[in-house]
Amino acid sequence: MTRTRQVHGPIVSLLLSIFFVTSYTVTSQVAPVQEHFEVPSPQEVRQVEKAADRFVKRFHKTLDFNIVFEEMFVSDAVQRHRSAGFFQGVNLHEQLVNSVDNTVLERTYKAIMSYYYLKAAYEGGVSKKTQPSAVITAINASKFENLVSDEGTGDEPIVHTPQELDEFIRDYNKIAKLYRDHLPSNVFESVTYKRSLKSISKDKRSPVRIRDGYEDFSAKKGTKVYRIEQDIFAFFFVKENGELKVLTLGMGN
């Protein structure tokens, strides 16, 4: 059954577009704005490619999104995602988002992204058709089954209270850990994973492009935002204190 997720605009559609999974469609109520890019210098290309390489290698080694977030995101990443409407887009009630601090939202963001990237790694490197039985059990037991399952039906629950949010985070972290536990040690070197990347032409990096700002994420006009896709990641980098940091991140597609 094809399942359609209603999200709040093109931002969340970009960030949560699932790379290997085609069993449901991410839709948007707002048409994406046409992007205009400039050509980077050779030095900029090398810098951005190096930053993307470092992120991918670090994730492959640790299988821990928390670590790459702490090491490679801009210092105010959570506030930028709050301002962009990310958390409402993943079914947190606006009043709840406004009532909790950035520490709570950081836990939420890490849990969601850990889940999606580890799920993508499993489905790219092990199987798109067969899920681990422990994952299926955990999904079926979750109050938020319709959010974490591709087979859910009916209305998706909205997270209203801090208690529900704690449960939401716990379930996402639990399922992410189960995917991690079922990944072979050499999954990213496997023929299956490399074939999955090649099937969508992501076995190599995409060209580096520069957009003039990204105001949804508080990057004003005149700020260079570097975009590159590599492996299962779609990166948007900006310079912070002279170093390239991740402004926001999506699934390559």
Secondary structure, DSSP 8 states (H G I E B T S, - for coil): --EEEEESSHHHHHHT--SS--SEEEEESS------EE---HHHHHHHHHHHHHHHHHHHHH--HHHHHHHHB-TTHHHHHHHHTHHHHTTB-HHHHHHS-HHHHHHHHHHHHHHHHHHHHHHHHT-SS---HHHHHHHHH-TTHHHH-SS--S----B-SHHHHHHHHHHHHHHHHHHHHTS-TTGGGSHHHHHHHHHTT-SS----EEEEEEGGGTEEEEEEEEEEEETTEEEEEEEETTEEEEEEEEE--
